[in-house]
Amino acid sequence: MADRFEKNLACLNRVDPRTAALLPSQETGDSIEWHLSRCGSPTLKVEGRYFHSAYNPLEEARHFAGRGIKKVALSGHGAIGVFGLGLGYHVRELLKSGLPLIVVEPRLDVFKAAMEAVDLRDVLTGARLVLGERWNYFVEMGEFVRKGMTVLVHKPSGEGASQVLERFMCHVKMKEPGQGPKRLFFVFPLEGATLPIARYCVRALQELRCEVSCFDSSLFCREARMVKEKGESLDRYMHELSEKILRAIRASRPEYVIALSQSPLNRTALFRLREEGVKTACWFLEDHRNARYEYWQGVAPLYDCFFTIQDQQSGIFERLQSIGVRRCHHLPGAASTGIHRPLRLDERARGEMGAHLALLGVHYPSRSKILSGLTQYHPKIWGTGWDLNSPLGPLVQRGGSWIPEGDAVKVYNATKINLNTHYSCHGQRLDPEGGYINPRTFEIAACSAFQIMDFRKGVDAYFEPGEEVDCFHDLESLKSHIDYYLTHPEERLEMGLRCRKRVLREHTYRHRMREMLAFMALNGWAGGKGVWRFHGKGIRNRALESQ
């Protein structure tokens, strides 16, 4: 077994050296075992589920490949995509077709067991393998989808990694032209960091040739504040605002309504939209553990699709499923490249907006703790919520006022080191387990600016630490990183250029909106074939009624 593994590993090292380096230390655990089938060929059992026949896995593979080749012939496609490698029997049979073949195996523990059980060298060299769980399959599959790709799912592999399979299918769908609804209605939040993101999303959807109507809730923000200051009922005001949004939606007759977190669509409005056959989606751009945003639990089950900035490891998917949300999908932050871009600033602008070190963001206890240990660098602090009477007060710019997006981009461009720390649910301690990286990470990167961020597990799914962004674990390591990069401007410049290229390739709002539309297309969208009709107070969609 050891000799077989070493031969496979040597072959893998030639085609995928990064995965080959990880594999020797990968544990397989007691839940994965392989033994001989009745015909004498190895078979695999994972968490009590057979991945291949216990009787004749070779014959089973021939049937799988035969059905798959017929499916490819009917589709007229020129490539095959397979989700799930197992022990590779079905892949080996599919390779006989001579068609380009890409295989996604998300579980490295299963892959290592396969490398120990069977000789995979012909599979490793004959197929394009995407190994380990990836956030972005979109980039990996480019050349295959352009040829037209038929997807075949190895059922046991899909059942063992259902969330990854869904993401893979969504990214396949993204490559197909014209996917998802095209007539949309976008509800803006009242205020806050998600407000400019709403505008970025609308711009991206329009670039994708969607017809987008909007309700700009921010126009009512001042009025809502006055109601609150007078001690009047804010709930009543928000209910009236939701009624205005409903009337605007009915006038627009969209195929889908999209809202961001903090948008003023209340439960009553969402109930009404569901009764009237209007599909709805929400992109929740907050940390689900933040007590300020607990409202999401009351509205999430009323949306047809719920997108989260946090990934499955954060625990939000379990919370969503426990309250009845069936269609949820991880959709990370992004950058709007028309806004977030490199700028040439004059000396006056650089003097005002620039610094050796700066942090742009609202006050968090963890940010105060970190910055209190960095005063020797005279950092500039931009954003709201900071105590101007605290020791950090003199460092806060513009009296702690809100920084418009255009000025934020100037700060990123003018600052030598942009310090980017995330919300922490642990008070003053950093939190590497958040399950997301904030939108600012992508925005700074799109400006080709240099940033040091607090380490987050999974950051390497989006950027390469040490190559595209720099990460720190504690105050002492942060100080050493600041000292190093302040004296190595050429490395800051090179990392900034690399991370901007990564954003343009993978992390724009156009990418995110394409993925959102693809997910809608995969999950219950009626296809735009219905005709909206008014019935009394509501609207109904005849396509939905006929289902």
N, C-alpha and C positions, 0 to 999 in steps of 0.2 A: 504493500500500500504506500509506504514512504517513497519508494522508487518511482511509482506511478505519479504521485503528487509532484515530485521534483521534476520529472520530465514535462508534465503539464505546466508547471510553474515557469520553467525555462522558456517554453513556447509562449506563454502569456506575457512574459517579460519583453518579448520582441514586439508584441502588438499593443500592450497596455501596461507599460512599466509602473505606472502609478498604482494601479490595482494590485499588480504583482507584489509590490513592496508592502502593501497592507495585509495581504492574505496570510502569510505565515503566523501572524499574531491573532488572526481572527478565530474566535471560539465558535464551535458548532453546538455545544451543549447536549444535554441528554434527550432533548425533544426531537433531534434529527438522527436518524439511523438508516443504514442501508444493509440489505441482505440479499441473498440469491432468490430469484423467483423460481417457480416450478420448472421453467424451461432452462434454468441455469444462468440467465443473465441477471445482473444486479438490478434491484429495484429500490426505491427511496420512500421512506415514511417520515413525514414531518408533522409534529404535533398531533399524532394519531391519524393523519390523513395520508393515504397512499398517493404519491405523485405519479406513479406508473403502475401498471397492472402487476399484481402479485403472481399472475400466471404466465403471461407472455407479453412483456413490455415491447418487444420488437414488432409483433403483429399489431399491437395497439398503435404503435407509432406509424406503421404503414397505412392504417385506416385514417389516422389523423391527417397525415400528409396527403393522402388521396382526396379526402374531402376538401382540404385546403387548396390544392392545385385546381380543383374544379371551380372553387369560389373565385380564385384568381382569374381563371379563363373567362368566367362569366362577367367579371368586372372589367376586363380588358386592361388591368393595371400591369405595370412593368416591374414591380418590386413587392416583396413580402416583409411584413413586420410581425414578429412573434413576441408575445408577452409571456415570459416564463421559459427558462431553460431546462430545469429539472436535471436529469442525467443526459440530456441531449439527444435522445433517440429520435424524437420527432423532428428536431432540427437537422439531424444527419440525413433523414429521408427527404426533407424539403430541399436540401442542398443539391439533390440529384436533378431538380428541375432546371438548374442553371440560372435561375433568376437571382438578382441581388437580394440579400437577406440581412435584415437587422434584427437582433434578438435583445430584448430587455430582460435582465434578471435583477430584480431590485434587492434580493437578499444575499448578502455576501456569505452568510453562514451556510445557506443552501448551496451556493456556488462552491464553497470550499469542500463541502461533503461530496459534491459531484467530482471535483478534481481528485479526491482521494479514492473514489469508487470506480471510475472508468477512465479510459484514455480519451481525452477530449481534444487532442491536438488537431485533428481534421476539422472540428467545429470551430476551434479558436482561430484558425487561419482561413477557413472558408466563409465564415459569417462575420458581420460587423456586430460586436458585442458591446452593449451598454450595461456596465456592471455596477451594482450598488444603487441605493435609492438616490435619485437625482431630483432636484426641484424642477429643472428646466430640460425637458426632453425635446423642446421645440428646436433648439440649435442642433442637437445630436442627429435629428432625423431629416434635416433639410434636403439632402440630395435624394433620399429615398422617396419622400413625399412628392417631390417635384416630378418623379417618374410615374406617380400614381401608385399608392401602396395599399395593398389589402392586408388588414390586420387579422391575425389568428391568435386566439387566446388559449393558452394551455390552462384549462379550467382549474386544476388544483392550485397552480401558482397564483391565478387571479383571486381565488377564494382566500388565499393566505395573505394577500396584499391588496385588498379591495380599494383602499384610498389611493395607493400608488397607481393601480390600474386605471382608476377614474381620471387621475391627472394625465396619465399617458394618453388616454383616449381623447381627452380634451385638447391636448397639444397636437395630436394628429388632426383633429377637427379644425384647429387654427390654420393649418396649412391649406385647407380647402377654401376656394374663393366663395364669398357671399354667404358665409355661415351665420346663423342667428338672426334675431329680429333686426329690422332696419328702421322702423318708425318708433322712436323712443321719447319718453318724457322723463326729464331729470329734475329731481327735487333737491335744491341747494340747502345746506345747513344755515342756521341763523347767523352763526359767527364761529370763530375759532380757526384752528389750523387746517380743518377739513374744508373750509370755504374755498381757498384757492385750488385745492385738489379737485373740487367739483368742476371748476372752470377748465382745469387741465383735461379732465375726463371728457367733457363736452367737446373740447377742441379735438381730442383724439378720435372720438366717435364721428365727428364731422369729416375728419380726414379719411375715415373708413367708409365714407359715403352713406352714413346714417342720417336720417332726418330727425333732428333732435329739438324738441320743445323744452323750455325750462321754466321753472318757478323759482325765482331768486328770493329766497326767504330772507336774505340779509337786508333787503329793503325794509323789512319790518322789525329789524333788530332794535333800533332806537325806540320805536314805539313800545316794544316788549319791555325794554328797560324802564321806561317811564311808568308803565303799568305796575311793575314790581316796586319801584320807588314810592309810588303812591299808596302801596299796601293793598292794591286791588287784586282780584283773583287772576293769577297768571294762568292757571289751568283753564279758566273760561276763555281767556284771550287765545291760548294755544288751540283750544277747540275751534274757535272761530277762524283761526288761521288755517287749520286743517280743512275746514269747510271750503275756504277759498281755493286751497290746493285741489280739492276734489272737483270743484267746478271747472278749474283750468284743465284738469285731466280729461274730464268728459268732453270739453270743447275740442281737445286735441285728438282724441280717439287713438291713443298709441297702441302698439303691440306689446310694449313692456314699459313699466315705470321703474326707475332706478333712484334710490336714495342713498346718501352717505350717512354715517353715524352723526348724530346730533341734528339730523333733519327733522322738522316739526310735523312728521306724520304720526299721529297717535293711534292707539289701538282701535278706536272707533272708525277712523278713516281706513285703516287697513282691513278691518272686517268688511266695511262697505265695498271696498275694491274687490275683495275676494268674492263677495256675493254677486257682484256685477260682472265677474269673469275676467277681471283685469289682472294680468300677471305682474308680480312685483319682485324686486331684488334689492338687497341692501349690501353695501360694502362697509363693514365695521372696521374702522381704522384705529381702534383703541386697544389697550391691554385689558383683557377680560377680567383680570384680577384687581383692576383699579376700582375702588368703591365708588368713585365719582360717576361711573358709567354703568351702574348695575341695571339701569332701565332696559338694557338690551334683552334681558331675559323675558320681559313682558311682551316685546314686539317680535322677537326673532321667529317664533313659530308661525307668525302670520304672514311672513314673506315666503314666496315660492322658491327663491334661491337666496342663500345667505353666504356672503363672501367675507373671509377674515384675513387680517394682516398677519395673524399668528398661525403657526403651523400645527400639525397634529400633536407634536411633542409637548405643546404648551398646555394641553388639557382642555382646550376650548371645544374641541370636537365632541369629547365625552359629555361636556356640559350641554352642548347644543342637542345632542341626541337624547339626553335624559329629559329634555323639555319638549321633545317631539319634532325637532328640526330634521328633516330627512335629506335635504339637498344643501349641503354646506361644502365650501371649497376654499382652499388656501390661495389667496391672491396677495402677493407682497406689494410693498410700496414701489414707487417708480420716480422718474424725473420727466419733466416736460422740456424737451430739448430746445423749443423755441424761447423758453424763459431761462432755463438753467444751462448756461453756456459760458465759455470763456469770454472775458471782457477786457478791452484795453482801457485802463483808467488813467486819468491824468494825475499829476502829483498831488493836487488838492484833494481829489477823491480818495487817493491811496492814504493820504495823511488822516483824513476823517474816518474812513471805513476800515483801514488796515491796522494790523498789530502783529507782533511776533506770535501771540497766542490769543485766541478768542473762542468764546462759546456763544452760540445763538440758540435760545430756547427758553421756555418758561421755567420758573423756579421749581426744583425738586430738592428734597433734603439731601439726596445722594450727590447732586450737583454742587450744592453749597459745601458739602464735606470735602469734595475733591478740590474745588477752587480755593478753599481756605488754605490748602497746602501748596498753592501755586502762586501766591501773591508776589513772590520775588521776580516772576516773569511779567508782572503788570498786565495781566490779561484784560481784555475788554469783554464785558458781559452785555449781551443784547437780548432783550425780551421782557416779558411781563412777569409779575408776581414776586419780584425780588425786593427785599427789605432795604430801602435806601438808607436806613439808620443803622444797619449792621456794619461790621468791618468790611464787608464786600461792597457796601453801598457806593463808595467813590468810584468803583470800577464799572458800575452799571451805566450804560450809555442812554442818552436821550430821556433820562428820568424814568427809565423802566417802561416806556411806551411800546405799543405794538410795532413791530418792524415790517413794513410792506414788503411784498415778495421781490420787487425790483431792488430795494435796498439790501435785502438779504443776499441776493446774488452778488452785489457789490462787496459785501462783507466776505463772502466765501472767496472771491477772486483776489481781494486785497490782503487777506490774512495769510501769513506764512504757515501757521499750523492751526487748522480748525479742530477744536476739541469737540467731540460728538459723544455725549453720554446719554443713555436711555433711561426711561422711567424704571424705578425699582420699587417693588412692593415690600422691600425690606428696610424701608426708611433710609438711613444714611449709607447702608451697604450697597455695593454694586450687585447686580442680578444677572448672572450669565445664562439663566434658564428661561429667559422671557419668551423664546420661541419665535422671535421676529427681529428684524432690524428696521429702524424707523425710516420714514420717507426722506429725512434730511440726509441720510447716508447716500442715497441715490442722487439727491440734488447737488450735494457738494461734489460728488464724483463727476456728474455731468458738466460741472464748471471746470473740470480738469484741475481742481484744487486739491491740495493735500489735506488729509484728515487723519487724526488718531482717535479711535473709538474704543469704548470699553468692550472687552471680549464678550461675544455672544455665541453660544453653541449653535452651529449651523451656518455661521457667517460664510464659510467656505462654499456654500451652495450658490452664493451670489457674487462674492469677490474673493480673490486669493489673498489671504493675510500675508503681509510682508512683501507682496508684489504689487497689489493694487490699493490696499488700505493697510494701515498699521493698527495693531490692537494692543491694549494694555490690560493687566489683571489687577493692579493695585497702584497706590500712589507712588511708591518708590520706583516701580517699573515705568510708570508714566513719566516721571522726572527724567529718568535716564534716556527715554525715547525722545523727549523734548530737547534735551541737551544735544543728543546726537543729530537730530534732523535740523536743528537751527544752524548747525555748522556744515550741513551737507545739502545745500540747495539743489544741486543737480539731481540727487536722488528723489527729493520732493517733486521736482518737475517731471521726472520719468514716471513715478508712480501715478501722478495726476493724469498724465497722458494715457497710461494703460487703463486706469479705471474709467476714464471717459469713453474709451473704445468699447469697454465691456458694457457700459450703460447703453450706448448706441446699438450694440448688437443684441442686447437681451432685456434691458430694464427701462423702457420708455412707457408712457401711458398708452401709447398705441399698442404695444405688446399686451399690456394688461387688459385693455378693452377688447382686443381680439379674443383673449382667453375668456373673458366674461361672456361674450357673445357665443363663443363655442360651447361653454358650459350650459348656457340657456338652451342652445340647440339640442344638446344631449339630454336635457332634463325637462321634458314636458312642454316645451314651447309648441304652440299649435301650428307653427309654420307660416303665420301671416295670411292664411287662406280664409280666415273668418271675416264676416262683415259685421261691424259694430252697429247695433241698433238701440235706440232709446226705448225703454219700457217703463213708463212712469218716471220714478226718480232715478232709475238705474240704467245701465248699459249691459247688453248681453252680447256674447260672441257666438254666432251660430255654429262656428267650427267646433267650439267647446261643447255646445248642446248636442251635437251629433255624435259625440264620442261615447 
